[in-house]
Amino acid sequence: MLIIIGIVTAINLIILKLKFEQGRWGDLALDFLAIATLSAFFGQTLGGMTIAMVSSLIISVYLYIFPPEFA
């Protein structure tokens, strides 16, 4: 399970780095908010942290493919 968390975290950080380099600040802020919220809800156990990291990765990939449009 620790290997899964490590791989997912690395991929998630790579996506966050790409967003930072591309100047997608709103997108990046939503990602950090999602990571913080999911970690607060599920971070008390190893299984919960795995759920939080995988969920965060899915959100990051979705926001990368379909960036939000802010008015």
CNS distance restraints for C-alpha pairs under 8 A (distance, minus, plus):
assign (resid   1 and name CA) (resid   5 and name CA) 6.44 0.50 0.50
assign (resid   1 and name CA) (resid  47 and name CA) 7.98 0.50 0.50
assign (resid   1 and name CA) (resid  50 and name CA) 7.49 0.50 0.50
assign (resid   2 and name CA) (resid   6 and name CA) 6.14 0.50 0.50
assign (resid   3 and name CA) (resid   7 and name CA) 6.15 0.50 0.50
assign (resid   4 and name CA) (resid   8 and name CA) 6.02 0.50 0.50
assign (resid   4 and name CA) (resid  50 and name CA) 7.47 0.50 0.50
assign (resid   5 and name CA) (resid   9 and name CA) 5.88 0.50 0.50
assign (resid   5 and name CA) (resid  49 and name CA) 7.83 0.50 0.50
assign (resid   5 and name CA) (resid  50 and name CA) 5.72 0.50 0.50
assign (resid   5 and name CA) (resid  53 and name CA) 6.66 0.50 0.50
assign (resid   5 and name CA) (resid  54 and name CA) 7.76 0.50 0.50
assign (resid   6 and name CA) (resid  10 and name CA) 6.13 0.50 0.50
assign (resid   7 and name CA) (resid  11 and name CA) 6.27 0.50 0.50
assign (resid   8 and name CA) (resid  12 and name CA) 6.05 0.50 0.50
assign (resid   8 and name CA) (resid  53 and name CA) 6.49 0.50 0.50
assign (resid   8 and name CA) (resid  54 and name CA) 6.29 0.50 0.50
assign (resid   8 and name CA) (resid  57 and name CA) 6.66 0.50 0.50
assign (resid   9 and name CA) (resid  13 and name CA) 6.10 0.50 0.50
assign (resid   9 and name CA) (resid  53 and name CA) 6.51 0.50 0.50
assign (resid   9 and name CA) (resid  57 and name CA) 7.69 0.50 0.50
assign (resid  10 and name CA) (resid  14 and name CA) 6.23 0.50 0.50
assign (resid  11 and name CA) (resid  15 and name CA) 6.33 0.50 0.50
assign (resid  11 and name CA) (resid  57 and name CA) 7.45 0.50 0.50
assign (resid  12 and name CA) (resid  16 and name CA) 6.25 0.50 0.50
assign (resid  12 and name CA) (resid  56 and name CA) 7.52 0.50 0.50
assign (resid  12 and name CA) (resid  57 and name CA) 5.33 0.50 0.50
assign (resid  12 and name CA) (resid  60 and name CA) 6.85 0.50 0.50
assign (resid  13 and name CA) (resid  17 and name CA) 6.06 0.50 0.50
assign (resid  14 and name CA) (resid  18 and name CA) 6.27 0.50 0.50
assign (resid  15 and name CA) (resid  19 and name CA) 6.29 0.50 0.50
assign (resid  15 and name CA) (resid  60 and name CA) 6.97 0.50 0.50
assign (resid  15 and name CA) (resid  61 and name CA) 7.44 0.50 0.50
assign (resid  15 and name CA) (resid  64 and name CA) 7.70 0.50 0.50
assign (resid  16 and name CA) (resid  20 and name CA) 6.16 0.50 0.50
assign (resid  16 and name CA) (resid  28 and name CA) 6.61 0.50 0.50
assign (resid  16 and name CA) (resid  31 and name CA) 7.79 0.50 0.50
assign (resid  16 and name CA) (resid  60 and name CA) 7.67 0.50 0.50
assign (resid  17 and name CA) (resid  21 and name CA) 6.16 0.50 0.50
assign (resid  18 and name CA) (resid  22 and name CA) 6.16 0.50 0.50
assign (resid  19 and name CA) (resid  23 and name CA) 6.16 0.50 0.50
assign (resid  19 and name CA) (resid  24 and name CA) 5.25 0.50 0.50
assign (resid  19 and name CA) (resid  25 and name CA) 7.46 0.50 0.50
assign (resid  19 and name CA) (resid  27 and name CA) 7.39 0.50 0.50
assign (resid  19 and name CA) (resid  28 and name CA) 6.30 0.50 0.50
assign (resid  19 and name CA) (resid  64 and name CA) 7.63 0.50 0.50
assign (resid  20 and name CA) (resid  24 and name CA) 6.12 0.50 0.50
assign (resid  20 and name CA) (resid  25 and name CA) 6.89 0.50 0.50
assign (resid  20 and name CA) (resid  28 and name CA) 6.91 0.50 0.50
assign (resid  24 and name CA) (resid  28 and name CA) 6.10 0.50 0.50
assign (resid  25 and name CA) (resid  29 and name CA) 6.07 0.50 0.50
assign (resid  26 and name CA) (resid  30 and name CA) 6.32 0.50 0.50
assign (resid  26 and name CA) (resid  68 and name CA) 7.69 0.50 0.50
assign (resid  26 and name CA) (resid  70 and name CA) 7.71 0.50 0.50
assign (resid  27 and name CA) (resid  31 and name CA) 6.34 0.50 0.50
assign (resid  27 and name CA) (resid  63 and name CA) 6.68 0.50 0.50
assign (resid  27 and name CA) (resid  64 and name CA) 7.76 0.50 0.50
assign (resid  27 and name CA) (resid  67 and name CA) 6.55 0.50 0.50
assign (resid  27 and name CA) (resid  68 and name CA) 6.56 0.50 0.50
assign (resid  28 and name CA) (resid  32 and name CA) 6.31 0.50 0.50
assign (resid  29 and name CA) (resid  33 and name CA) 6.15 0.50 0.50
assign (resid  30 and name CA) (resid  34 and name CA) 6.10 0.50 0.50
assign (resid  31 and name CA) (resid  35 and name CA) 6.16 0.50 0.50
assign (resid  31 and name CA) (resid  56 and name CA) 7.44 0.50 0.50
assign (resid  31 and name CA) (resid  59 and name CA) 7.26 0.50 0.50
assign (resid  31 and name CA) (resid  60 and name CA) 6.06 0.50 0.50
assign (resid  32 and name CA) (resid  36 and name CA) 6.06 0.50 0.50
assign (resid  33 and name CA) (resid  37 and name CA) 6.01 0.50 0.50
assign (resid  34 and name CA) (resid  38 and name CA) 5.97 0.50 0.50
assign (resid  34 and name CA) (resid  56 and name CA) 6.39 0.50 0.50
assign (resid  34 and name CA) (resid  59 and name CA) 7.72 0.50 0.50
assign (resid  35 and name CA) (resid  39 and name CA) 5.96 0.50 0.50
assign (resid  35 and name CA) (resid  52 and name CA) 7.29 0.50 0.50
assign (resid  35 and name CA) (resid  53 and name CA) 7.43 0.50 0.50
assign (resid  35 and name CA) (resid  56 and name CA) 5.67 0.50 0.50
assign (resid  36 and name CA) (resid  40 and name CA) 6.10 0.50 0.50
assign (resid  37 and name CA) (resid  41 and name CA) 6.26 0.50 0.50
assign (resid  38 and name CA) (resid  42 and name CA) 5.86 0.50 0.50
assign (resid  38 and name CA) (resid  43 and name CA) 7.35 0.50 0.50
assign (resid  38 and name CA) (resid  52 and name CA) 5.06 0.50 0.50
assign (resid  38 and name CA) (resid  53 and name CA) 7.84 0.50 0.50
assign (resid  38 and name CA) (resid  55 and name CA) 7.83 0.50 0.50
assign (resid  38 and name CA) (resid  56 and name CA) 7.35 0.50 0.50
assign (resid  39 and name CA) (resid  43 and name CA) 4.56 0.50 0.50
assign (resid  39 and name CA) (resid  49 and name CA) 6.53 0.50 0.50
assign (resid  39 and name CA) (resid  52 and name CA) 5.74 0.50 0.50
assign (resid  39 and name CA) (resid  53 and name CA) 7.80 0.50 0.50
assign (resid  40 and name CA) (resid  44 and name CA) 7.86 0.50 0.50
assign (resid  42 and name CA) (resid  48 and name CA) 4.38 0.50 0.50
assign (resid  42 and name CA) (resid  49 and name CA) 5.63 0.50 0.50
assign (resid  42 and name CA) (resid  51 and name CA) 7.10 0.50 0.50
assign (resid  42 and name CA) (resid  52 and name CA) 5.97 0.50 0.50
assign (resid  43 and name CA) (resid  48 and name CA) 5.41 0.50 0.50
assign (resid  43 and name CA) (resid  49 and name CA) 4.53 0.50 0.50
assign (resid  43 and name CA) (resid  52 and name CA) 7.04 0.50 0.50
assign (resid  44 and name CA) (resid  48 and name CA) 6.53 0.50 0.50
assign (resid  44 and name CA) (resid  49 and name CA) 7.07 0.50 0.50
assign (resid  45 and name CA) (resid  49 and name CA) 6.08 0.50 0.50
assign (resid  46 and name CA) (resid  50 and name CA) 6.24 0.50 0.50
assign (resid  47 and name CA) (resid  51 and name CA) 6.35 0.50 0.50
assign (resid  48 and name CA) (resid  52 and name CA) 6.18 0.50 0.50
assign (resid  49 and name CA) (resid  53 and name CA) 6.10 0.50 0.50
assign (resid  50 and name CA) (resid  54 and name CA) 6.12 0.50 0.50
assign (resid  51 and name CA) (resid  55 and name CA) 5.96 0.50 0.50
assign (resid  52 and name CA) (resid  56 and name CA) 5.98 0.50 0.50
assign (resid  53 and name CA) (resid  57 and name CA) 6.14 0.50 0.50
assign (resid  54 and name CA) (resid  58 and name CA) 6.30 0.50 0.50
assign (resid  55 and name CA) (resid  59 and name CA) 6.25 0.50 0.50
assign (resid  56 and name CA) (resid  60 and name CA) 6.06 0.50 0.50
assign (resid  57 and name CA) (resid  61 and name CA) 6.13 0.50 0.50
assign (resid  58 and name CA) (resid  62 and name CA) 6.13 0.50 0.50
assign (resid  59 and name CA) (resid  63 and name CA) 6.09 0.50 0.50
assign (resid  60 and name CA) (resid  64 and name CA) 6.04 0.50 0.50
assign (resid  61 and name CA) (resid  65 and name CA) 6.22 0.50 0.50
assign (resid  62 and name CA) (resid  66 and name CA) 5.86 0.50 0.50
assign (resid  62 and name CA) (resid  67 and name CA) 7.81 0.50 0.50
assign (resid  63 and name CA) (resid  67 and name CA) 4.86 0.50 0.50
assign (resid  63 and name CA) (resid  68 and name CA) 6.80 0.50 0.50
